Amino acid sequence: MDTSNSARASFPWRYAVAGVCSALVLFTTAQAISGFFSSASAPMVALGSTIIDFTPAWLKDWAIGLFGTNDKLFLFITLGVVAAALAGIVGLVAKRSMMAGSALVLLLAAVLAASVVTRSSTTYSDLIPTALGTVLGLSALRLLTHLARKSSAAPEVSSASAPDSSRVTARRHFLLGTAGTVVLSVIAAGASQALRGARNAVESARSALGLPAAKFTAPELPKGADLNTAGVSRFITPNEEFYRIDTALSVPRIDPQEWVLKVHGMVENEFTLTFDELLSKDLVEHYLTLTCVSNPVGGDLVGNAKWLGYPLRELLKQAVPLPGADMVLSTSQDGFSASTPLEVLTDSREALLAIGMNDEPLPLEHGFPVRMVVPGLYGYVSATKWVVDLEVTRFQDKTAYWTTRGWSERGPIKMSSRIETPRSFANLPAGKVVFGGTAWAQTTGIARVEVRIDDGPWQEAELSSTVSADTWRQWRYEWNGATSGSHSATVRATDANGELQADEVAPPAPDGSSGWHRLQFSIQ
């Protein structure tokens, strides 16, 4: 038996392990070092953001539909699995040629560097984490490949003889080397978390921020604004339960004392606004339901909150838009942009430059310190978080982030209703079945909600009290005498102008889903 060939055949996994461990060193040390630079300097974050930028509309819609608000977690897991697989291949290539393996690492570093430097919030100095991580990763690859080669080259012995000391020593050195790189990676990851906590001055600033009182407060909620139906969303969505869909893999952390909004473009008066100046203005409170364009019929990418902010119409009145302007391009700290019709921001609706959400400063993930909220439009064309720039322009001259990816440039919210209880395919006892849910028709308001059991007649549901035309209303319907068997329930809404919700089925792309929500259930 050729024992040397057997030994070489049994050890390729060590080279793959060497590649994976070197990748761990590269990414964890770069992540730790990025704590001294912008959040987008972390190579994995920058790469993930670049992937999002080039994601086609249909794939983005599929991911959100399948994973909902866990879409970013899914992306990171996928990136991790792919990176591990590629790193293993690099290790196997390095087994044959260290130069070829190093070239692959440098090629990956170039891709990561390009992803970092093309982010809107980065400078060339933000390449330092990637550069240092690459140096350490290459060093780890060279060391572990050398140790793997020595352990493979050690002489094989028969099972009947005592273990060869050189072979045991080589194997021990390889195991110690891999363990050392893993420990280094764990230390780097821990340092990254500790540094992140120690440097989190923005969270401290948010916690210490006292919101000024609104000059125009929201009216008290009328009796019956919440029907308190089990399984139905409350009228006010708690901040921690509010859906989050955006393009930021790493939440921008902006010190409110450093925040500045630039208002410019086709205006007579260009100016900048600081956070203290914004706090000193006549702020207003307004209840408003936000909806994501990716929300499918019956979906949960919708929430309602009380917002505190300054009317955007007043801000634009100060700027004095020039004739011919018809759009405001709002841009986020992380480079996202939205195209909002100028008329929507200057009419009587309460489009706000918001600083508060449900009686507290905006949560970091929902746009702290300042974001936009606009009644009647999907978030992708209006609800810019971490907003730092407002450019008055024209639709024919500028395009926004998602518009360039095939989505509609204006995005008015479509009337919608959903059944929240019971859940699809529920097994329910015979007798009385309580149905409940929410419906919304922003800027117009919901006037009626109807429910149909199987193919029977439409029955009018009980509605909660009206709070605002810009918020959802809860509805409730009781079906008495439910009989055993399989059944369906369908819901539809009518707005205050008498317009019936469209029953034509449409997917979220390119301008929002439509259709009547229907679910199946069983009576035992």
N, C-alpha and C positions, 0 to 999 in steps of 0.2 A: 504493500500500500504506500502511495506517495503522500507522506505526512505533511510535507511542506505545502503541497497544493491544497490539501485539506485545511491546513491552518489559514492559508490566504483566503480560502472560500468562506471560512467561518467568521471572518473579522470585518467585512464591509460595514456592518452596522455601527462599528466604532467610529468610522469616518462620518457616517450620517449623524451620529450623536455629537461629534466634534462640530459639525456644521450648525446644528440646532443650538448648541451651547454658545457658540460664537455669536449667533444672531441674538440670543438672549442678552449677551453682554452689550452688543451694539445698541439695541433698542432701549434697554433699561437704563444704561448710563446716559444715553442721549436724552431720555425722558427726565432724568434727574437734573442734568445740566440745564435743560430748557426752563427749569424753575427760575433761572436768573435772566431769562429773556421773555419774549412774548409767548403766549399760550400756543400760538400757531407754529412755534419753532420746534415743537416735538415732532419728530419725523412721522410717526404713525398717525398722529392727528392731521398733519399736513397732507399725508398721502390719502387718508380717508376723505378729507375735504375735497381733494382734487378728484377723487372717484365720484363723489356726489356731484361735482360740477359737470362731469361728463356723462352722468347717468341720464338716459333718455326718459321722457315723460312716462311712457308705458311701464318701464321697469321701476321707476320711483313709485308710481301708483300701485304696482303689484306688491312692492315691499311694504308700503304703509298699510295696504289692505290686509296683508298676511300677518305682519308683525305689529301694526299699530304704533304706539309710542315706544316700542322696543326696537324700532328699526335701526337705531344707532348701535345698540348693543349687538344686534345681529351682524351689522357691518364690521364691528371690531372683532367679533368672534371669527367671522369669515376671513378677515385680514390675518388674524393670528394663525389660523389653520393653514392658509396659503403660504404665509411667511415661513412657518415651520417646515412645510413640504419643500419649499424652494431652498431653505437652509440645508436640509438633508441632502438635496441634490448637489449643492455647492460642496458639501463635505465629501461626497463621493467623487466629484470632479477633482477636488484637491488631492485625493488619494493617488490619482494618476499624474496630476501636474499641479503643484502648488501655485505656479504662475497663472494657470487657467482659473483655478479657484479664486485667487486674489483678484483677477480681472472681473469675475462675476460679482464679487463683493463691491468692487469699485463701480461697476455698472449700476448695481442696486443703489449705492450711495448717490450716484449722479441723479437717479430718478427721485430719490428722497429729497435731495438738495433742490431740484427743480420744483418739486411740490411745495417746499418751504418758501422759496424766494418768490413764487408767484402768488402767495397769499397777500391780500391787500394790507394786512396789518403788520407785515414783516419787513425787515431791512436785511442787508447782506450780513450784518452781525449775527442775525438769527440762524446763520448756517453753522455757527460754531458748535452747537450741540451735535448736529449730524456729523461734522468733521471729526470731533473728538470721539464720538461713539464708533465711527468707522475705524479709526486708528486702533482703539481698544478691541473691537470685534476682529479685525485682521490679526492682531497680535494673538488673541485667543485661538483663532483658527490655525495659525502657524504652530503654536505650542501644542494644541491637542492633536493636530495631524501628525506632528513629529512623534508624540507619545504613542499614538495609535500605530504608526509605522514600526516603531521599536518593538511594541508588543506583538505585532504580526511577524516580525523578523526573528523573534526569539525562537530557539530550536524547540520543535515538538518532541515530546517523549511518549513512550508507550504507557498505557494505563497501568501496566504492571510495575513500572518503575516509580521512584520518588519524584515529586514535582521538581522541575529544573528551577534553580534559584534565579537565574536571569529572566526566565519567563514570568515567574511570580513577581519579581521586582518590576518588570516592565508593565505588567498588568496593574500592579498596585499604583505605579506612577500615573498610568492613564486614568484610573478611577479617582485618584487624588486630584488630578488636573481637572476632570469634569466636575467633581464636587466643588472644587475651588471656584470655577467659573459660575456654577449655580449659586454658590454662597455670595459671590460678588454681585450677581444679578439681583438676588434677594435684598442685599444691603442697599443697592442702588434704588430698587423699587421702594424700599422703606424710607430712604433718604428723600426720594421724590415726594412721598406722601407727607413726611414731616416738614419738608421745605414748603410744600403747598399750604399746609396748615399755618406755619409760622409766617408766611408772607401774605396770608389772606386778609390784607388790610381792607379790601373792598367789602367783604362780609361784615367786618367790624364797623365800617362806616355805615353800612346799611342798617345794622342793628342799632346804631347810635342815632340814626336820623329820625328826627321828629317831624312828621308831616304837618304843614300848616293847615289851618282850618279852611275849608272851602268857602268862598264868598257866596256861591249858590249851591246849596246842599241838595242832595237827592231827596225826594219826598219819602216819608215813611211808607213802608210796604203796607198796602191795604190788607184788610182781613181777607183771607182766602187766596192770597198770592201763592201759597203753598198748600196743596191738597193733602200732603202727608200720606201719600199712597206708598205702601211698602214696595221697594224695588224700582221706584221712579226717582230720577235725579231731583235733588232739592233745587229750589228756585235759585239760590246762590251756590255756585260751585266752589268748594273750598280751594284755596290756592294750591295745596299739595295734591289735589285730585284733578286740577285743570289740565287738559291735554296739552302736550308740547310737541309741535312739529316745526322744525326749522332746519337750516343747513349747517348749524354750528355744532361740530363734534366736540369742541372744547368751548365751554361757555365763556364769552368775553367778560373780563373783569375790569370794569372802568371805575376809577375813583371819581365820585361825583364832583369833587373839587377840580378835577382836570377835564371834566366833560365840557365840550363846546359844540353847539349846533351851528352849522354854517347855512345861511339862507341866501341863495344867489340864483343866477340865471337870468331869465327874461323878466326882470323886475326893475323898478325905478330905484329902489333902496336895498342894496345888499347889506347884510349885517350878520353878526354872530351873537349867540345867546349863551350865557353861562348858566350853570345849574342854580346858583344863588339868584340870578336875575329871573329865572323861571319860577322859583319858589315865591318871589315877591309879587308875582302877577295875580290877577283875579282868577283863582282856580274854581273849577266847577266839578260836581259829582254827577255821574250818569250811569245808570244800569244799562249794560250792553251785552248781548250774546255774540260770541265770536265763533266762526265756523271755518274749518279747513276745507279747501277745495277738494282734497283727497277723501273726504268723508263719503263713504258709500251710503246708499239708501238704508236707513235704520242704524247707521254707524254711531260711534261714540266720540268722534273728533269734533266735539262742540261743547261749549261751556258758557256759563253766564256769571258775570261778576259786576261789582260796583267799582267804577274807575274814577280816579281823581286826576285832573289835568287841566291844561290850558287849551281853549278852543283854537284849533288850527286856522279857522277863518280870521281870528283876530291877529294871529301871527302873519298871515298872508296879507291882511289889510295893511299892516305896517310895511310889508315889502312892496306893495302896489304892483301886481302882475301887469305886464305889458300886453297890448292887444295881440291876439294870435296865439298866446300861450293857452294850452289846453290840458297840460299834465304836470304833475309834480313827481319827480323821481326822488324817492327817499332811499338813502343808503345807510346800511348798518356798519358798525365798527368792524365786522368780520367780512365785509364786502358784498353781502346780500343787498339787492335793490328791488324796489317795487314801484310799479307805475300806477299812480292814482289820478283819476280824472280831476282836474282843477275845480270843476263845478261842484264836485262832491265835497271838497274841502272848504268851499266858500259859501255853501248854502246854509240853511237853518239847522241842519242836523248837527248833533254833538260829536263831531270828529275831534278827537283830543290828542294832544301831546301829553301822554299820561305819565305820572310819577307814582301813583298809588293804585293798589288793587285790594279790594275788600278791607279797607281801613288800615293797611300797612304798606310800607314801601314795596315797590315791585320786587318780587323774588328775582334772584340773579338769572335763573333760567327763563324768566318771562320778560327780560329786557332791562333790568336795572342798569343805569338809573332812569332812563327815559325810553319810551317806546311810543308808537302810534296805535290808536284804535279808531276804527272808522265804521259807523253803521252802514249796513247794506252791501258791503263788499267782502269777498273772501279774503282771508289773511294774506295770501300770496301777493295781492296787489294793494295792500293797505296797511297791514298790522306789523310794520317793520320794528323789530326789537333792536335795542342798543343803537338807536338812530343817532347819526352824527351829521347828516347832510341832507338838505332839502334843496333840490334844483328845480326851479320853475322852467318848464320847457314845452316841447310839443311831442305828441306821439310819433309823428313822422320823423322826428330827429333822434329820439333816444328809445332804447328798449331796455326792459328790466330783466332780472335774473331768469325767471321762469318763462318769460315771454320768448326769450331766445331759444328755449327748449321745447317750444310747441304749444304752450298754454295760452289761453286767451289774454289779451292785453288789458281788459277792463274788469272782468270777473264779478258781475253782480250776483249776490246770493239768491238762490232759487228757494221758493217756498218749500217747506219740507215738514214731515211729521213722522214719528216713529213709535213703535210699541216697545216699551221697556219691560213690562211685566204682563203676562208670564214670558219666560224665555222660549226661544224656539225649541221644539221637540220636547217640551215639558210634559210630564204625566200628572194630570190633575184629578182630584176627586170629583164625582158627580155632584150636581147641585148648582151653587153659585160660583161663577168665575169672575174675578175682578181684573179688568184690563186697564192699563195706565201707560202714560208716556208724555212726550213733549212735542210741541209744534212751534214753528217760527216762520215769520214772513216779515223780515226787517224793513223798517221805515213805513210799513203799511199796517202790520199787526194782524193777528189771527182772530177771526170772528166765529168760526165754527169748526168742529172736528167731528167726523163721522166714522163709525166702525161697522164693518160688515162681517158677520159670521158665515163661513162657507160661501155659498152663492146667494145668501138671503138678502133682504132689503137693508139699506143703509140706516143706521140708528145714530141719532145725535148723542154725543158724549157730553158729560159735565165738564165745564172749563173752569180753570182757576181765574182769579181776578186779574184784570189787566193792570200791568205796572207801567209799561212803555211799549210803543210800537216797535222798539228796537230789541225787545227781549222775547224769549220763548214763553209759552204758556203751557202749563200742565193740563192734562185731560184725564178723565176717568170714565169707564163704562162698566156696568155690571150686567153680566149675562146670567139670568136666572133659569133654572131648569136645564142645565147642561146635561146632555145624554152621553152615554158611553160611545166610544168610537174615535176615529181620527177626524180632526177638524182643522180649519184654517181661520185666521182673522186678518183683516185688511183694514188699514187706516188711511184717511185722506183729510185734507184741511181746506178751508176756504178763508181768504183774507178779508180785510175790512172793506175792500172795494168790490167784494162779491166774486172775485176770481177764484176758480177752483184749481187746486194743486194739479199739476200736469201728471197724467198717468203714463206718458211715454217714457219708456226706460232708456236711460242714458248713463254711460259710465262717468266717473269723475273727470277724466281728461276729455276735452281740453278746458271746460268751463263749468264743471260741477255736475254731480249726479242728479238724476230725477227719476220719478216713478213712485208708485204707492208701496209702502212697506207692508209685506205680508209674511206671516209666519205659520208654521204647522205646530199642532199640539194634540195631545190625546186625553180623552176623558176615560177614567177607569170604570 
